[in-house]
Amino acid sequence: MKNPPLLLCDEPTGALDTETGIQVLELLRSITDAGDRTIVVVTHNSAIAKIANRVIELKDGGITGTELNASPLHPQDVAW
């Protein structure tokens, strides 16, 4: 599929240096901002959550919290 409505990204910055990780997050953000796409990022890096529109926390197979982020950070503003 060239234009899937949903992208599932498992640890997209996990093995990357900070600069490359920021570039990946900027790309994902630009895809989302272009419209009609949902991106789900699964990560252990809680700092990345600050760029998300919505954060869903999981523990032991269950949802432990949800949060809507009215003012997501730009990826360059995330403190790694």
Secondary structure, 3 states (H helix, E strand, C coil): CCCCCEEEEECCCCCCCHHHHHHHHHHHHHHHHCCCCEEEEECCCHHHHHHCCEEEEEECCEEEEEEECCCCCCHHHCCC
